[in-house]
Structure formats: C-alpha cells, structure tokens
Amino acid sequence: MRPTGGRSASGSAPPLSRRAALLLAAAGLVQLSPPRGRTGVPVLTGPTAAATVPAVRPELEELLAGRARALLRRDAAALPAGEAGQAPLRRLADLPLAELSYRVTEFTEPAGTSVTLAAELGWRVAEYDEYPAVLRRRLSFERAAEGWHLTQEQPEGPVAPWDLGPVSVVRGKHCLVLGQAAPAELARTAAAADQAVPLVGEVWGAGWPGKLLIGHPATAEQFDRLLGTPAGQYAGIAAVTTAAAGAPVRTPADRILINPQAYAGLSDLGRRVVTVHEATHVATRADTKPWTPLWLSEGVADHTGYRGTNRTPQQIAPELARAAAAPGFSPRLPADTDFTAGAAGIALAYELAWSACDLMARRFGERRLVAFYRATAAAGPVTTREEWLDGLLRSTYGLGLDEFTRLWADDLHQRFAH
C-alpha cells in the first residue's frame, strides 16, 4: 500500500488472510411414525419403517448454483424479481466474469419455513484472475408453495464490487480498472497503469503476468468496505495491493485498490509513483514470502517507483532529510510494525526503506538488488532475522549486516546531512 506524499504501505498490506473454510455436513432428519389406515399390524420401529424427511440443503445448493449461472450468463429470466435477484445482475453487467460460484460452509436443516446459511462466493475476472477471489456471505431463504426463495444476501467482511452499486469498467493496454469512480477517473487510473507496467518490467523482467487488475471505488467508505477494515484505518494511504482472498498461497492473484480520497490529491507524477510502486508488489508477489522484511518489499517498490523520475533525495524523502540533519542521527532498518497503517513515523519508515534499497541499486547495481530480493524468498530464517539477513547480505554483496548498516549511515550523511 502507499501513503500520500510519496509513501506507500505494502500490499503485504497486507495480503488479505487466507481462510480454511469449514464444511459442515448436515444429516437428513428421520421421522418415525406408524403407517396410516392400517390397524392390527405391528408397528416397526427399525430403519425399514423410517420415513426420511427430504433434506433442504441439496435444494438450496441447487438454487444457489442456478443463481450463480444466471448471474454469470446475465440471464435475467433465470432470476427472481426484487433486490435479491435482479439488482446484482444490473450492477455487474459490465464486469467480465469468467467464474461465479457459491459454496455452502455452514448449514443446519430448518424446522420451519425459513433458514439462513453461510457460504463462500467465488468470483474470477476473465483474463486477469487465475484463481477466484473468495468472499464470505450470509444468505436467507423463505419457503413458499412453489419452493424456496432467496430473500437476502449479506456480505460478511470484505464486499464484492457490485455490493456497492453498478460497476463501471475501463480496459487499458496492460490493465483492467473497475469500480464506482467516475469514468474519467477510471480512465486516468488506467493510463497510469499502462505507463507503470513497462517501467516495472525494466527492473523485474517478464516473469510475472505483466497486467494489473485495479479497483477504484468512488468514496473512502467504499474503499474501507472493499478491504473489510475499520473506517479510516487506511486514511492517507493512496493505494494498497492485496492478494485475492482464497487464492492459493503460492499463486500471484493480486488486486490493486485505489483509496480515492488520498489518490485524488496526487499529481500525475504522484500517481505514476504510486502505481509503479503497487505494480512492483504484483510483479514480486511470487518472491514475497511471510518472512520477507517489509523494509525490503516496500523499499524495492519505492526504488522502482521513483526510478527515472529525476527527483532529488530531498524531494523523495523529506522526513528522512530532516531526521538526518538532526544531531546524533543513527539510522536503523525499520521493523515490520513501523509500516502499520496509521503508525507514528510511517512516512520516515518508507523513506528509510527506500534509501536502503536505493543504496543497494546505486552501489551494487539493480540486478544484484533483484537477486538479493529473490534470495530472501528461497529460504526462510532458521536463526534470528538478523543472522539470516547477515548471511544473505554476505552471499549477495560480500558484507554483513553491521557493515551494510555503517555503509548506509555514511551514505545518508553524505546525501542528507549537508
């Protein structure tokens, strides 16, 4: 993710958590009763006399499967009238879906004429998603004479784009931008993405899809709901990159989400930096592991974002310039917690991360910076993180963590302290 003012917090920002869904098998109810209209015949109480009440679950699962097919095919005739039926069809009419499905995860057979269940909604965008994003839903049904009807579908956690209203779509050369923002804003975002993809490829090569799926809501409230986070948690963050919920851990399935309130105040250069930063997270997802230090993942994203912009170090890192000029300044590589949205000093953390990775690129070359990043993914720490980083730095650059920190401190003093 990326704050305004040139800073960003990672789409490890977090990859949204992957859930193992719990599938509860509901047994059919068995009702034992004596046969009617017969007397003088012994009543059997064993299984041969059991009358099984038809289970409701298969009927509801088929209803949901039919609903998913109708939405995917834009088949209005196959959907009931009303909010639970036709409204989603109208809202996602322009969204190029390749897959839409429901999977029941929690269910209890009803004793009456109403029932509520939990399900996963999977949706995959054609040409952009290899695996579907998965969202949690709670669905309510009522039984009428002709059968069961869906009466309500409510998101639990992050919402789908069409939960917020009609989804507009702009297709670029290297991107698909969707959301409720005005068409002109979607087009402007697509232009920034089309510019960003080749710039990222110059550093990170062609070993990633080379295209971006971007959500651009109209309001900060919609942004919060799409992330499923408390209101205002990401205030000041211009964009985030998240792994599509439900995608396999090793599979790149990233979506960039624009925070419209913060993004709107950026210049064209600011939008370019933010978009290249987030696109770098997409390009490096396969090499970004849970143990990758955030200073490294955010630092390489900012290095790539500012590359070729002709900005001075003071323009890129004003907070760092002020800190470096203070007596007794002693830099340290930021901790992961320093990048938490809303954390005090988050801007300085990003600037420190940028400066460390920028030093690696200037002193040793971008190829070795890329090699160092990928080396961190090859094997996680088996000792402390400091010992692990020390070994990686020695194998890549020929100097340990303490030596690198001294080199970095000297470089900061030369660039900022005068």
Secondary structure, 3 states (H helix, E strand, C coil): CEECCCCECCCCCCCCCCCCCCCCCCCCCEEECCCCCCCCCCCCCCHHHEEECCCCHHHHHHHHHHHHHHHHHCCHHHCCCCCCCHHHHHHCCCCCEEEEEEEEEECCCCCCCEEEEEEEEEEEECCCCCCCEEEEEEEEEEEECCEEEEEEEEEECCCCHHHHCCCEEEECCCEEEEECCCHHHHHHHHHHHHHHHHHHHHHHCCCCCCCEEEECCCCHHHHHHHHCCCCCCCCCEEEEEEECCCCCCCCCCEEEEECHHHHCCCCHHHHHHHHHHHHHHHHCHHHCCCCCCHHHHHHHHHHHHHCCCCCCHHHHCHHHHHHHHCCCCCCCCCCHHHHCCCCCCHHHHHHHHHHHHHHHHHHHCHHHHHHHHHHHHHCCCCCCHHHHHHHHHHHHHCCCHHHHHHHHHHHHHHHHCC
